[in-house]
Amino acid sequence: MGNYRASRSSAKLPALNGLASMGMASSHRRVRFGSFEMDEIAGELRSEGKKVKLQDQPLQILQVLVERHGQIVTREELRAKIWPSDTFVDFDHGINNAIKRLREALGDTAETPRFIETVPRRGYRFMAALENKDQQIPSLVVLPLENLSRDPEQEYFADGLTEALITNLAKISALRVVSRTTAMHYKRTRQPLPLIARELGVEIVVEGTVLRFGERVRISVQLIEAQTDTHLWAESYERKLQDILALHAEVAQAVAREVQVKLTPQERRQLSGTRPVDAQAYEAYLKARYHWNKLSSDSMRKAVEYFQQAIARDSEYAVAYTGLADCSARLGWWGFASPERGFGAARTAAQKAVKMEPTLAEAHGSLGWAIMHYDWNCPAAEAEFRRALELNPNYTSVPHFFAICLGAMSRFDEAIAEINRVARLDPFSLVVNMTAAAILCYARRFEQAIEHGLRGLELDSNFPPGRWALGLAYEQVGEFDLAIAELQKAVQLSDGQPVYVSALGHIYASAGKKNDARGVAERLVGLSKERYVMPYWLAEIYACMDQKDKAFHWLEEAYKDRSAWLVYTNISPWLDNLRSDPRFDDLLQRMNFPVVPTS
């Protein structure tokens, strides 16, 4: 095993399969050939505007071949670039399969190639003509708007308007917009703008101020060319609070105009289709988002209250319903709420939002996340995520959710590509880093999961989910003392949340400490009489103790309960010893979940 103790202090953000990096490239390349367009930064291949389903390795091969357009790329060069030296796979089978999948996606053949030529005993050559190989797409960050009132009680207002501006700009596909989480990392920073731009790999910085007085608000915005710290444009806007949604759209369109990007007809409709909003409803919405972003269970419950207040004031406020859905889902995922009050309530709220505003990306994303965990319906969830990405390609929550959904269906190369998408737009997100580590763990890429977990500790050593993800990866490589230490710390930091207690239980079981594992299981059963405890967690503990009958008992309880985490049954490393039992396939079939090998 690696010397993880020694490496912790020097851990760097790892690349997922060599694709992710801390910042975003300021030169956004869209390479066209035939009817296809490859977006190198987003890691996507499209045909006539529609995304082509292509796994990670075939897409990486395409990127390498296009980069070396007209030249022979040997199989050994592809191996060195795409298959790490420590990856123990049948390389010949792997590359042959990847080339086959790539040709199928392109409608190409080895016998009569239009795009990829096989050069016998040497390698491959990309032979099609390329168009617009270097297309510059502006990338920008919106720094937190300054609260000119100097009233700390109004911080939520300035933060909320910052988030709203980011959300509206993110709807513009011709822009690359850094996410809110990473942007807020620079709140009250004294770093020079060129330094911030270099850290994030952006060309343009948007900064400004907010002043609220009574029922009116004034926003001043300016654009800065980041590398030279040159002022490009500035404007001030003043509106009644009830017209704030129109103001957001107006500012976003002005920024797009000044950086000379064109809006699609759909984007124009999205930005122009605003309506007046009740001032008190909007204020409640901003307070809700302020608490939502704090991530704790208490803050989630406060956010729920404020979203409900917003809806009470304005029953047609679709984004408030999506916020309510997201809060309920987060409470359900971490086991703070029962399935009915968690993902069940999330599904209901998201369905209302979709009905109210069918073109609202947030609504489709929230609905996908809910039906994935409440109905265990990953294909339907995938359709919702894809629709959300069509409506807003920069909305980071959607590829984040989508990555987990793809992982649940054992499509790990695609899952990693999606979480890369988020990492480019949100490099400082604790949740994104934790999710990346967890996906890699479920994909059995444990060493990479550990690297991400260590990076998460550098971002925030007191973030319990980060400790949780790192502990899971340590467990799988047999570093049980390190795994136990991480989960004990997570339990301590979270004041004993059952999700971390349960993980500590299956780590004890994996380490051979069955008495300790049994004690954790009994503790959770007792706790379930006082509050909700997900039965699925007990199933994993007993599976790791090799007590199969008890494990299946709790899986049945999870099925009756509609436990959210049951959707991960077919990929869970902690249930591996149950897979040969007929009861396992029977459970998956009752869930209408395809039985897909995890190896």
N, C-alpha and C positions, 0 to 999 in steps of 0.2 A: 504493500500500500504506500501511497505517497506520503511525504512528511508534511501533512496539512498544518500541523502546529507551526512549523517554521515558515510556511508560505503565507500565512494569514495576513501578516502586516504588509506584504508586498503584492497582494492580489490586485490584478487589474481587470477592467471590464473585458471579459473574453468575447471572442467572436463566435456566434452560433453558426457552425459549419462555415466559418470564414466570411460571413456576410455582414454581421452587425458591427457597428462602431459607435463611439461616444457621440459623435456629431453627425450632421447631414452634409453631404457633399453640396457645395454651392453650385456646381455645374451638373445640372440634371439632364441625363442623356436619355433620349427616346430614339431608338434606332428602328427604322422602318425598312422592311423588305417584303416584296409581294403585297399580300393583304394583311401582313402581320406588323405589329409594333411592339417592341420590347422596351419596357421601362426599367432601366438598370437599377435605379435607386429604390423604387418600390418593389423590385423583384417580381415583375408581372409580365406575362406575354398576352397580348390581345389580338384578336382577329376581327376586323370591322367593328371595333369598339367593344366587343364582348371578351371577357377574360377567358383565356384558355386554361383548362385544368392541366397543370404540369407540376410534377413533384420537384423537390429542391435540386437533386443532383442533375437531372436532365436540363433544368433551367441553368444551372451553373456551367454545364458543358456548353450550352448555347452561348452564354456570355463570353466564355473563353474563345470559342470559335469565331464569334463576331468580332471580338477585339483583335484577333489575328486574321482578319478577313483576307481571303486569298492565299493564305499561307498554310502549310501543313502543320498540324498540331499532333504530336505523337501521343500514343496511348500513355507512355510514361510521364509526359508532361501533364496530361490530364490527371493521372494518378497523383502526382506530386501536389497539384493545385487543389484537388477536390477530395481525395481520399487521404486523410491524415495517416502518418506513418504508424500510429498506434491503433489504427482501426483494423481489427482482424476480420476481414471479409474475403470471400472469393472474388478477387478483383476482376478477373476476366468475365465472370458471370455478371458482376455488378455493372461494369461499363457497357457490356453488350446489351444488358437489359435497359440501361439508361439511354443509350443511343436508339434502341428500338422504340422506347416510349417517346423520345423527342421526335423521331421521324413520324410516329403516329399522330402526334399533336400538330405537326406541320403538314400532314398529308403527303409526306415524302416517302420515297422508296430507295433502297440501296441500288437497285438495278437501273432505275432512271431518275437519278437525283435532280431536284431543282434547287435544293438548299445545301445539303450536306453530302459531300462526296467522300467515299471511303477510298483511301490510298493504300492498296494492299501492302501488308507487312510494314507499314509506316505509321498510319494514323488517319486523320480526318481533315477535311478542308471545307470552310464555308465559302460557297461559290456564287451565291445570289448577290445582285447589286444592292447597295445600301443607299438610303435616302436620309437626309437631315441627320447625319450622324451626331452632330454636336448641337443640341438645342438647349439654350440656356433658359431654365425656368427659375424665376426668382424664389429664393427661400428667405423666410423672415421669422423674427420672433417679436411678439408683443410683450414688452416689459410691463410689470405691474403698474397700473395707472396710479399716480400720486393723489392721495386724499388731501385736498387743499383746506378742508374744514379743520384739520388738525384734531378733530374729535375722534378718539379711539373707538367710540361707539359706532362710527360711520365706516370703519374699515371694511365691514362686510359689503358695503355699498360699492366702494372702489374696487374691491376684489371681484365682486359680481359683474361689474361693467367690463373689467378686464377679461373675464372668462367669456362674456357675451361677445366681445369683439373678436376674440380668438375663434369662438364657435362659428361666427359668421364668415370670417376670412377662410376658415377651414373648408367651407362649402365650395370654394373656388378651386377647381381641379388644377388650374394652371399655376397655383401657388403651392409651395411647401411651407407649412406653418408648424412651428414648434408648439408642443402641447402646453396646456395650462400648468401642469405639475412642474415641468422643467422651467417654464417661464417664471413661476412664483419663487423658484430657487434664487432668483436675482432680486427679490424684493429688498429695497433699501440698500442695495449693493453700492459700493463705491468703485467697483471695477470699471476701468475705461471701456467704452463701447467696442473699440476694435478687439479688445481681449475677449469680451463676451462673445462677439461674433466668431472669433477664431475657435473658441471652445465649442460652439454649437454648429460651426460650419455654415453660417448664414451670411447673406449679403446685405440684408436690410433690417434695421431695427425700428420698431414702432414704439414710441413712448409718448406719454401725455399726462394730463391731470384731469381730476374730476372735482367739481364743486356742486354740492347740492344746497339749495336754499328754498325752503318751503316745498311746494309741489313742482319745482322746476329743477333742472339739472343742466350744467354746462360742462361739456367735454372738449378739451383741447388736445389735438393730436398732431404729431410731427413725424416725418420720415427722415431717417438718417442713413446715409450710405456708410455701412459699418466699417469697411476697411480703412477709409480715410477720415471717418468721423465728420462727413460733410452733410450739411443740412440740405434736404431736397425739397421739402414741402411741409406746410403747416396750415391748420385750419381749426377754427373753433365752432362749436355747435351748441345751441341752447334750445331746449324743448321742454314742454310740460312732461311730467313723469308718465302720464298716460300714453304719450307718443314715443316712449323710449324704444320700443321694438323697431319702429320706423327709423329712429335715429341710428340704431346699431347697423341696420341694413345700409343706410346712407353713408355712414363712415366706411363700411367694408367696401362698398362700390367705389368710393373716392380713392381709397388706398389702391384698389385694383387698377383704377384708371391712371393713377400716378406712377405705378410701376409697370404700366403698359402691358397688362395682360387682358385678354378677351374673355368675357363671360359667355358661357353657353346659354342657349335659350332657357334650359331647365334651371340654371343657376340664377338667371335674371328673374325667373318666376319665383324661385325660392326666396330671393332677397327682397323682391317687391311685394310679395304676398303677405304683408304684415297687417296687423289690425291694432286698434287702440286696446290698451290693457288697463284694468282697474289698478290705480296707483298702489292701493294697499295690498292687492294681490301680488303685484310685482315686488313690492318690498318684502312680503313674506317669502316669495320665491327666492330672492337673493339671500335672505337669512337662512333658508333651507340649504341652499348650495354651499353657503359658508360652513355650516355644520357638517354637511355631507363630506366636504373635503378634509375634515379632521380625522376621518377613518375609524374612530372608536365606536363601540356599541352605544354608549350614552349619546354621542353626537348624532348617530344614525337615528335614534329615537326622537331627538329634538328636530332633526331634519324632517322626519315624517310628520311631526306636528305642524311645522311651518308649511310643508307642501299641502297638507290638508287645509290649512288656513287659506292658502292661495286658491285652492279649488273651491272652497266655500264662498270666496269673494267673486270668483270667475269660473263658473262650471265648464266653460269651453276652453280653458287654458291648457292646451295639449302638453306643453313642455313640463308643466307642473305634474301632470299624470306620469310622464316618463320619469321624473325625479322621484315620485312616490314609488314607482315600480322598481327603480334602482335601489332605493333604500330597503324596500321589502326583500328584494333579492339578496342584497348583501347580508341582511340579518338572517335570512334563510340559509345562505351558503355556509356561514360560520356557525350555524346552530344556535343563534340567539332567538330564533322564532321557529315555530312548528312549520311543516310544509304548507299548511293551509294559510297561515298568516305570513309566511315568507314568500316562496315562489308562486303559490296560488294567488295571493293578493297581487303580486307583481304581474302575473299574466293578465289578470282582470284590468289593472290600471293601464298596462301597455296596450291591450286591445282597444280600450277607449281612446287612447292617444292616436293609434293608427286610424281608427274610424274618423276622428276629428280632423287629422292632418295626414293624409296618406303619403305625402312627400316629406314627412319629418323623419330624418335618418335616425335620430335618437329613439323614436318610438319603435321602429323596426328592430333596432339593436336590442332594446330592452325586452321586446317580445321574444326575440330569438333566445336570449339568455334565460327567460322564464320558462318557455316551453321545453327547452333542453333539459332543465332540472325538474320540472313538475310533471311533464308528460314523458320524459326520457326520449324525446323525439328529435334526434340530432339532424336527420335530413331536413325536417321542416325548419329547424333552427338555422341550418346552413342557408336555406333560401332567404330567410329574414336577414341574416347577416350580409349576404350578397346584395340584397336590395338596399340595405343601409349604406354599403360601401359605394354603390352606384350613385346614391344621393349625396354622399359626403365622404370622399376618399381619404380625407385627413382626420376623420373623427376617430381618435385613438382608442376609445372604449370598444369599438366594433371589432377591429382586428385582434384586440386583446381577447374579447369573448370568443371570436371566431377561432383563434388559435387553440383555445381550450376545447372547443367543440370538435375541431379536426383531430386533436389528440384523443378525445374520447372515442373516436371512430378508428383509432389506430393509424391515422394518416399523419405520421409524425414529421415527415419531411415538409409537408405543407404547413403543419402546425408551427414548425420552427421558422419557416419563411414568414408566416404572419406575425409571429411575436417579434421577428426582426423589424418588420414594418413599424411596429409600435416603438421599439427601442430607438429607431432613428429619429422619431418625432418626440420621444419622451425619455431621453437618456437618464434623467435623474429620478425617475419614478420608482419608488420602493416597491409598489405593487407589481409593476411590469417586471422588475428584476426578480421578485419572488416567483411570479408566474413562469418566467423563463426557466428558473431552476426547477420548478415542479414539473413542467412539461418534459424537460430533459431527464428528470428522474423517472417519470412514467415511461419514457422512451428507452429506458435502460442505458442512458448515456450518463452514467453516474459521475464520472470524473469531471465532465463539463458542468454538470449540475453543481458539484462542489465548488468549482471556480466561480460560478454565478452567485452561489450562496456566500462565499467569502467577499465578493464584490459588494453584496448587499450589506454586509456588516460594516464596510467602509462608508457606505452612504448613511447608515443609521444602525448602530449596534443595539439600540433599544427597541427595534421594530420586531414584535413577536412573530409575525408571519415569516420574516426573513430567517429568524432562528429555526423556525419550524421546517422550512424548506431545506435548509442546510443540514439539519439533523436527519431528515429523511434520506438524503443522499449518503451521509456518513453511515447510516444503518445498512444501506444496501451494499457498501463495499467492506463491511465488517469492522468498521471503526466504531465499535459500540460505546466505548467510553466517551468519545467525542460526541456521538449522537445523543447519549443520555445527558451530557452536560448542556448541549444546545436546547434540548426540550425542557430540561429543568429550568433553564433561564427563561424560556418562553412562558412556561407556567407561572413563574415568579412575576415576570413583567406584565402578564395579562390577568393577574389576580385569580389564577386557577381556571381559566376558560376550559370547558370540557374538550374542545377540539385538540388542544395541546396535551391535556392529560391523557386522552386516548392514544395519541401518537407516542407518548412516553410508554404507554402500556404495550403497544406492539413492538417497540424497541426493546423493552425488557424481555419480551417473549423471544425475539430474534436472538438476543444475547444469551439465551438460556436461563434467564432469571425468572423462572415461571411463577414462583411465589409472589414476586413483585408484580408481575403482569396480572396474576389473578387478583391481587389486592386492588390494582387499578380498575379492573373490570367490575369488581364488587362495589368499589367506590362510585363508579359511574351509574350502576344500577340503582344504588341508594339515592344518588343525586337526581335521577330521573323522576323520583317521586315528588321533587320540589320544583323542577324546571325541565325544559325540554332537553333531552339528550338524544342525539341521532343514533338509532339502533345499528346503523351501518358501521359505526366506529367500533362497536363491540364485536361485530363479525370479524373485523380485521384483527383485533387482538386475539380472539380465539383461533382464527386461522393460523396465525403465527405461533400459537401454542400447540398447533397440530391437533386441536380438539374440533374435529370436523363437524360432528353432530351439533355442537353448540354454535359453531360458526354458521352453519346453515339455518339453525333456529333464528339467529339474529338477522341473517339475510332475509328470511321470510318475514320477520317483524319489520325490517326496513321496507320490504315490498308493500306490506299492508299500510305502512306509515307514509309511503311515497317519499322516503328519504332522498334528499337531493343528490347525495354522493353516490347513490346506486347507479347513476349514469356512468360512473368510472369503473364499474365492476369488471368489465372485460379487459381493462388495461392495468389494473392494480397489481403491483408486484407482491403485495401483502396477501393476495388471494391465490397466488400461483399454485399452491398445493391442493386447491379445491378443483382445479380445472378438469381433472380426469374423472371426477365424480359426475354421474348422469344428472344429479340435481342441479349442477352448475348450468349446463346447457338448457335445462328445463326452465330455470329462472330467466335466462336471457331471452328465450323464446316467448315467455309470458310478457316480458317487457317489450316485445316486438323489436328486439335489438339484434342486429345481425351478428352471428358468431364469427368473429375474425381472429385468426391466430395472432398472438402478440409477439411471436418470435420473428 
